[in-house]
Amino acid sequence: MSFGKKAAERLANKIILITGASSGIGEATAREFASAANGNIRLILTARRKEKLAQLSDSLTKEFPTIKIHSAKLDVTEHDGIKPFISGLPKDFADIDVLINNAGKALGKASVGEISDSDIQGMMQTNVLGLINMTQAVIPIFKAKNSGDIVNIGSIAGRDPYPGGSIYCASKAAVKFFSHSLRKELINTRIRVLEVDPGAVLTEFSLVRFHGDQGAADAVYEGTQPLDASDIAEVIVFGITRKQNTVIAETLVFPSHQASASHVYKAPK
């Protein structure tokens, strides 16, 4: 049996919830799941930008007429809204099989002592507390049926901290250790915990980090060939489509010009 056919069979009729699905890795992951399953899948697409989700849903529905999609605005920093969102899902989408904790961001590169409170709160509320609260809301569904997959999107920054990234690096290190602890707690279940740690990926990430400064965002990738979101999406879907007893526990993915968060080769001008 071919890899593609195996993947499609293992994904058939699965319900996949993706946070931060309006762009970047989240959007690419939705597209990769739809393609790998030949449209025989149900996607719950969430993000803050409802109009972007609608565009993605329309695009996927046109390409895969059999696909089922539920898209809705969800800001993972609004923690009181997470459990009601999960409990209020339509019946056809309620029995979630896979949670992709993708929502996350970096804000600024200020040194400690100069970091704004809003940047600290924005990163910790999204990257750490949002991810934890989403997991807490979904895991009872998985435990009830003794099945399910959780994919936490970490970062190379959670392994290799760098100057100007103290809060972001700390938040992604928290994701790593939360994932490790959760995997150990679930050792006697059929629930898998996967962590994917990207390096440099060309998305809106740097534009958000530099608060809309396109020049500063472009300078991050100048002289390099970064990954794109689909490269990470392929890794996520690969992990989910392994045999149930196979856990791709940690995956570190970076482009060939990068050896760590701080060790990067840039071609001379």
Buried (B, 14 or more C-beta within 10 A) or exposed (E): EEEEEEBBEBBEEBBBBBBBBBBBBBBBBBBBBBBBBBBBBBBBBBBBBBEBBBBBBEBBBEEBEEBBBBBBBBBBBBBEBBBEBBEEBEEEBBBBBBBBBBBBBBBBBBEEEEBEEEBBBBBBBBBBBBBBBBBEBBBEBBEEEEBBBBBBBBBBBBBBBBEBBBBBBBBBBBBBEBBBEBBEEBEEEEBBBBBBBBBBBBBBBBBBBBEEEEEBBEEBBEEBEBBBBBBBBBBBBBBBBBEEEEBBEBBBBBBEBBEBBEEBEEEEE
